[in-house]
Amino acid sequence: MNAAGHSTRATRALRRLGEMDPALGALALWCGHRDGSDGVAAAWTDGATIWYMPAFAALPLHEQVGLAAHQILHVAFRHAPRAGAMWRRFGAAFDEDLFNLAADALINETLQLAGYAQPRPCVGLVELLAEAFGETVAPEAAIGRHDAEGLYLKLVARPAGGNGRPSGTEDGNAAGAAADRARAYALRRRFARDVASERSDPEAARRETAEEAEWRQRVARAFEAGRRAGTGLGAIGWRLADLPRPARPGRRCCAAW
C-alpha cells in the first residue's frame, strides 16, 4: 500500500461529495484516504483509513462518489470496531463476512434513498430481507428498524424450537436457512468484504469506547449541517437505526436516530 499522502484516486470524488452533501463532506474530513493495491473490493476500510484500489479509478465519477460515501459511512458508523466487538463476544463462531453483508446492505439502502449510486451489482437491505426472510419492507422502514448487529443476529438465529442463542455459538457450525439464503444472495450480487476489523488487539475495547463518543458527536453535527442545508444524507429525514450510540460492553442498543 501507499501509506503516505492523501489518495489521488479519490480526490475528484471527495471534492464532489463535499459540494453535494454537507453531512458526508464533513464526515469525510475525519477519515484517512489512501491509495492501495491489495484489496478485493474497489475500496475498503480498516475503520479509520479508507483505501482506494485501482478498480476505483476505473469507475465513472458518480459511482466513485457513491462508493466513497459508502466507505465514509462504514467509518462513521464504526462498523470495523463493532465487528471486532462481535468477534470478542462470539469468538470463532462469528461470521465476519455475514456481518459485513448486513452493514453493506444497510449503507447501500440508506445511500440509495439519498440519491447515491453504487457500482453494480450491489447488495441492498430490502432485497436481503426479501431473500433471507421472505419479508416485504419499505426502504424507509427497513433502515429505521435494523442495525448491523441486530440484522446479523437475526440472520444467524436458530430456527423455532432451538435454544434461542445465535446459531453456531457453541460449535461453529453453519447458521440456519436464513444465513444460507443471505450468503447465496451475496454471492449472486458479487459481494466482497470491505471492512477489516482489529479482532485481537487487547487495547481495542478501551480505545473504541473513547472513540465511539467522538464519532457520535461528529455524526450528530454532520447530520445537523445536512438538515440545515436541506441536501444530501442529512436531509433524508428518516430514522436510521445503525448510528453509533452508547451501549453496554458486548451489546448494542437499537434505538433509532
C-alpha positions in Angstrom: 0.0 0.0 0.0 0.9 3.6 -0.5 0.9 4.6 3.2 2.0 8.2 2.6 -0.1 11.1 1.4 -3.7 11.7 0.6 -5.5 9.5 -2.0 -5.1 10.8 -5.6 -7.6 8.3 -6.9 -10.4 9.7 -4.7 -9.6 13.4 -5.0 -12.3 14.2 -7.5 -14.9 12.1 -5.8 -14.3 13.5 -2.4 -14.4 17.1 -3.8 -17.7 16.4 -5.5 -19.1 14.8 -2.3 -18.2 17.8 -0.3 -20.0 20.0 -2.8 -23.1 17.8 -2.9 -23.5 16.7 0.7 -22.6 18.8 3.8 -23.1 15.8 6.1 -20.9 13.3 4.2 -18.4 16.1 3.3 -17.9 16.8 7.0 -17.6 13.2 7.9 -15.0 12.6 5.2 -12.7 15.1 6.9 -12.4 12.7 9.9 -11.4 9.7 7.7 -8.0 8.9 6.3 -7.9 8.5 2.5 -5.1 6.5 0.9 -4.4 4.7 -2.4 -3.8 1.0 -2.1 -3.2 -2.1 -4.2 -4.1 -5.2 -2.2 -7.9 -5.1 -1.7 -10.5 -7.4 -3.2 -13.1 -4.6 -3.2 -12.6 -1.4 -5.2 -12.4 0.4 -1.8 -12.2 -0.8 1.7 -11.6 0.5 5.2 -9.8 -0.6 8.4 -12.2 1.6 10.5 -10.0 4.7 10.3 -8.5 4.9 6.8 -10.3 4.3 3.5 -8.1 2.5 0.9 -8.9 3.1 -2.8 -7.8 0.4 -5.2 -7.0 0.7 -8.9 -10.5 -0.5 -9.7 -11.9 2.6 -8.0 -10.2 4.8 -10.6 -11.9 2.9 -13.4 -15.4 3.7 -12.2 -17.4 6.6 -13.5 -17.4 9.7 -11.3 -20.9 9.3 -9.9 -20.1 5.7 -8.8 -16.8 6.9 -7.3 -18.8 9.4 -5.3 -21.3 6.8 -4.1 -18.6 4.3 -3.2 -16.6 6.9 -1.3 -19.8 7.8 0.6 -20.3 4.1 1.4 -16.8 3.8 2.9 -17.2 7.0 4.9 -20.3 5.7 6.5 -18.5 2.4 7.4 -16.0 4.6 9.3 -18.6 7.0 10.8 -20.9 4.2 11.9 -17.9 2.3 13.3 -18.5 -1.0 11.6 -14.9 -2.2 12.0 -14.7 -1.8 15.8 -18.3 -3.1 16.1 -17.3 -6.2 14.1 -14.3 -6.6 16.5 -16.7 -6.4 19.5 -18.9 -9.1 18.0 -15.9 -11.3 17.5 -14.9 -10.8 21.1 -18.4 -11.7 22.1 -18.9 -14.8 20.0 -15.3 -15.9 19.2 -14.7 -18.2 16.3 -18.4 -18.6 15.6 -18.7 -15.0 14.5 -19.1 -14.8 10.7 -17.4 -11.5 9.8 -18.5 -11.8 6.1 -22.1 -12.0 7.1 -21.8 -9.1 9.5 -20.2 -7.0 6.7 -23.0 -8.1 4.4 -25.5 -6.7 6.9 -23.6 -3.5 7.2 -23.3 -3.1 3.5 -27.0 -3.7 2.9 -27.9 -1.0 5.5 -25.5 1.6 4.0 -26.5 0.9 0.4 -30.2 1.2 1.1 -29.6 4.5 3.0 -27.5 6.0 0.2 -29.9 4.9 -2.4 -32.7 6.8 -0.6 -30.3 9.8 -0.5 -29.8 9.6 -4.3 -26.4 8.0 -4.5 -25.3 5.3 -7.0 -23.3 2.3 -6.1 -21.2 0.1 -8.6 -23.5 -2.7 -9.8 -24.3 -5.3 -8.8 -24.5 -4.4 -5.1 -26.5 -5.7 -2.1 -29.4 -3.8 -0.6 -31.4 -4.1 2.6 -34.8 -4.5 1.1 -33.5 -7.3 -1.2 -31.6 -9.0 1.6 -34.7 -9.1 3.8 -36.8 -10.5 1.0 -34.2 -13.1 0.1 -33.3 -14.3 3.6 -36.7 -14.0 5.3 -39.4 -13.5 2.6 -40.2 -10.1 4.1 -41.5 -7.2 2.1 -40.5 -3.9 3.8 -40.4 -0.3 2.5 -36.8 1.1 2.4 -37.6 3.9 4.9 -39.0 1.4 7.4 -36.1 -1.1 6.8 -33.3 1.4 7.6 -35.2 2.6 10.7 -35.8 -0.9 12.0 -32.4 -2.6 11.7 -28.8 -2.0 12.8 -25.9 -4.2 11.8 -25.8 -6.3 15.0 -29.5 -6.8 15.1 -29.7 -7.9 11.4 -26.7 -10.2 11.8 -28.2 -11.9 14.9 -31.5 -12.2 13.0 -29.7 -13.9 10.1 -27.9 -16.4 12.4 -30.7 -17.1 14.8 -31.7 -20.7 15.3 -35.0 -21.8 13.8 -38.1 -22.1 16.1 -37.5 -24.8 18.6 -33.8 -24.1 19.1 -32.2 -22.8 22.2 -32.6 -19.1 21.3 -28.9 -18.5 21.0 -27.3 -17.4 17.7 -26.6 -20.5 15.6 -23.0 -21.6 15.7 -22.1 -20.0 19.0 -21.4 -23.4 20.5 -19.8 -25.4 17.7 -19.1 -23.0 14.9 -21.4 -24.9 12.5 -23.3 -23.1 9.7 -26.2 -21.0 10.8 -29.8 -21.6 9.7 -31.5 -21.3 6.4 -31.8 -17.5 6.6 -28.0 -17.2 6.8 -27.6 -19.6 3.9 -30.0 -17.7 1.8 -28.2 -14.5 2.6 -24.9 -16.0 1.6 -26.4 -17.2 -1.7 -27.8 -13.7 -2.3 -24.4 -12.1 -1.5 -22.7 -14.5 -4.0 -25.1 -13.6 -6.8 -24.5 -9.9 -6.1 -20.7 -10.4 -6.1 -20.4 -9.1 -2.5 -16.8 -8.7 -1.3 -16.0 -7.9 2.3 -14.8 -4.2 2.5 -14.3 -3.8 6.3 -11.3 -5.2 8.2 -11.6 -5.3 12.0 -9.0 -5.4 14.7 -10.1 -8.5 16.5 -7.0 -9.4 18.5 -5.9 -6.0 19.8 -6.1 -6.2 23.6 -6.4 -2.4 23.8 -9.2 -2.2 21.2 -12.2 -2.3 23.5 -10.8 0.6 25.7 -9.9 2.7 22.7 -13.2 2.0 20.9 -15.2 3.3 23.9 -13.5 6.7 23.8 -13.6 6.9 20.0 -17.3 6.0 19.9 -18.2 9.1 21.9 -16.3 11.3 19.5 -17.9 9.7 16.5 -21.4 10.2 18.0 -20.7 13.9 18.2 -19.2 14.1 14.7 -22.2 12.3 13.2 -24.7 14.4 15.1 -23.0 17.6 14.0 -22.7 16.4 10.4 -26.3 15.4 10.1 -27.4 18.7 11.6 -25.4 20.5 9.0 -27.1 18.4 6.3 -30.5 19.1 7.7 -29.9 22.8 7.8 -28.7 22.8 4.2 -31.6 20.7 3.1 -29.5 18.5 0.8 -27.7 15.1 0.9 -27.7 12.5 3.6 -28.6 14.8 6.4 -31.8 15.9 4.7 -33.4 12.5 4.0 -35.5 12.9 7.2 -35.8 9.2 8.0 -34.8 7.4 11.2 -31.6 5.5 11.0 -31.1 2.6 13.4 -27.5 1.9 12.6 -25.9 5.0 14.1 -23.1 5.0 16.7 -24.5 5.3 20.2 -23.8 4.3 23.8 -24.1 0.6 24.6 -23.1 -1.8 27.3 -20.0 -3.8 26.6 -20.7 -6.6 24.2 -24.2 -5.3 23.4 -25.7 -2.5 21.3 -29.0 -0.8 21.6 -31.1 -0.5 18.5 -32.7 2.9 19.2 -33.3 5.0 16.1 -31.9 8.3 15.1 
